[in-house]
Amino acid sequence: MIRVVLPAHLRMLARVEGELKLEVEGPVTQRSILDAVEARYPMLRGTIRDQATRQRRAFVRFFACEEDLSQDSPDDPLPEAVATGVEPFLIVGAMAGG
């Protein structure tokens, strides 16, 4: 069981409280997690990654085990702690400005 933490505005859009718990088939990667999130919560399609290119949106970041994985390949395996559900996969809205 994979644990996913969404930012508050996406939790509201998906109408969920707390973290998501999802089954992911195959290798646990950013892509497989996001595919599972979008399959279970179709209202989130296009909010985390572009629907056409499947690329991460500019102001969205991915973290796991206290590391920023946003620039990693979406097909790289995630840490074992995420794959086993010990640690959550965090989707974070980045902030910009000055």
N, C-alpha and C positions, 0 to 999 in steps of 0.2 A: 504494500500500500504506500503510495507516494503522497507526501504532504505538500500542499502548495499554499502559500500566503499571498493574497492579493491586496493591492491598495484599497482603501476604503471606498473610493468611487466605483471601482470595478466590482467590489462585493455588493454594493447597492444595486448596480446594474444587473448582476447575476442573481440578486435576491438571496444571498447566503450570509450567514454569520460565521465568524471564525475562519479557520483554515479549511481548504478543500482536501478531501481524501479521495484519491483516484487510483484505479488499477491501470498500469501501463504495461502493454505487451512488448516483448522484445527488449533491446538495450534501452536503458534509461538515459535519455539525452534531452537537451532543451527542446528539440523538435518533437520527440515522442510525448513529452509532458504537455507542450502547447497543443499538439494534436488532440490529446485526451481532454484537455480543458475546453477546447473549442467544440469538441464532439458532445460533451456533456452539457456545456453552457453555450449554445449557439449565439446567444445575444452578445457574447464577447468577441465574436469573429470580427477582425478588423480593428480591434481596440489595442491589442498587444503587438500584433504584427500586421503588416500590409496584406490584404487578402490576395492580391495578384502576385506579388513577388515573394511573399512569405518571410520577408525581412523584418527584423525587430523595429518597432517604431522608435524614432529619434529620442524621445524623452521617456523611454522605458528601459529599466536596467534589470538584470538577473543576478541574483546572489545565491550562493550555497556555501555552507561551512565558512562563513565570514570572508568569502572571496568574491570579487566582482567577475562574473563570467560573461558579461555582456559582449565582449569582443571575441570570445571563443567561438569556434565553429559550432553551429547548432547540432551537428552530428557527433560531437565529442562526447564520450561517456561522462556522466556526472559522477561525483564522488560516491563511494560505496555507502556512506552515511545517508545520502539522499535516496539512493536506490533501495535501501532497506527501511526507509521511513524514520530513521533515528533523527535526522535533521531535515528541516523543510527546504523546499525550493522557493525562494522569495522573488516575487515580481514587484518591482518598486518603481513608482513614478519619480523620475529625476526632476530636479529643480534647476531653473536657469534664471538668469537675471543678475542684477547688480545693485 
